[in-house]
Amino acid sequence: MSIQVLQRRSLRGLATPAIYGLVGFVTALCILPHLGVLAAALTGSIDTLQHLAGTVLARYTYTTFALLIIVMTCSAVIGTGAAWLVTMTEFRGRRWLEIALAIPLAFPAYVLAYGYTHVLDHPGVVQSTLRDVMGWGPRDYWFPEIRSLGGAAAMLTLVLYPYVYLLARAAFTAQGATAFLAARVLGKSPFRAFLTVSLPMARPAIASGVMLVAMETIADFGTVAYFGVQTFAVGIYTSWFTMADRAAAAQLALGLLAFALLLAFLERASRGDAAYTDGRKKAPMQRIRLNRRKQIGAFVFCFLPVALGVLVPVITLGIMALGSEQNLLSPRYLGFIRNSVTLAGIAAVLTVLAALMLGTLHRVQATRLTAFSLYMGRIGYAVPGGVIAVGLLVPFALFDNTLDAWMRANFNISTGLLFTGSIWLLISAYMIRFLAAAIGAYEGGIASVGPNMDAAARTLGQDMPGMVRRVHMPMLRTSLLTAGLIVFVDVMKELPATLIMRPFNYDTLAVQAHRLASDERLSGAAVPSLVIAAIGLIPVILLCRRIGREGQ
């Protein structure tokens, strides 16, 4: 009998009934909005969808696919390359760049779109200066159009590559030096050793980061809508809110769901059963010292994403904000900040706990049901937040109204809106939307924990909660912090679900920015946008410093 089979059998019985119940509850919650969308798609009319098929559906498909390929490729190259350079090499400016490279994660893509449009559009400062200096007319020169597919891909890449960077950097930091040094002894150059040793060992984390980028890209609405790029997400919102045809929106949403499932299947199939175990560093990793020319190349490669994703937007938004009339110290704005941080903090903790339960249960007792739970946890990331919000509101509103009517009829008591009027349903939408991010970070970290560790915990009498608390969590501290960071910042930036599901008079910074931008008050919208980025910087810096300390 193989060692793997013995280890698998030794892990049976680790999960408690309470764990099964919690995992079942999370899975049901993830399924619920998709069932609502499915029911609406199957029972509604297909007239609008037939009209879209004859006009713009092909464009939706091509544009979404092209945008996805560009953003995935660019994010993978920038994120993985920068992570390896700041982790494995030594060059001037590395220490502050390893933190600065993660900062764009705090910026919503649509905020960068506002800033770059203000600078690069026809009336912007760049083209205006060119016309004034060169004496050109509007048709005397060519300038790249920022409101285009390429512009949207650039904005999304600048804010999404940190997903790959953070997970890849955590993986590179956790790697032992033995395999890399062995490759060097065998005559491999540092770059060849990176390709043949470091990169394959970090592949689970990199693949998880690229998957997050892909799902975030196909679900993005704010950036592509502002730039006029016709994607499936734009089609869903146009059908839902402009055409008031929920059936057509649900049918388009099913296309996104199917595409997300395909992405998850292809990623899993390409990875197969590959895994590695390198639980402790057997030799200290000495950073590779680069010559002057390579140091300049490494610095430029790492600095450009920071300059384009942080410095230019901050300077532009700062100048725009100077002329606004927004007072950050007013009770109103302090309320926006408090609401945003409260929602993001609670959602981050609950989402990481849910990912930990789903992932650990599948690890200790892999079945079709646990695999199904993980897949359901992932696909929410590819669905626009507004669709998830409506998918939750419809059944819970029906329950609230039914319960209220029954209580009135039998006890003359009104229960009101128990679920749809609370922040907990909104937090549930956040968890469904961003659970894939936490699962990806968890899987990237758990890939380096050997199954013998779980078997040892079982031998010592630990159940699943004990194993997680005493074995997994100390070893996955960096990965879990990465998961919490990603969810926290994503909730701070989330807009569609918040707009639809927030309780009355419970506005957030993202809602305030959207409201001002909708009124064409971009200078005012710059203020809450900068606050969102500033709050997101705190966990980004803390996480990068912790990763840096653990990598020393």
Disulfide bonds with the S-S distance in Angstrom:
none
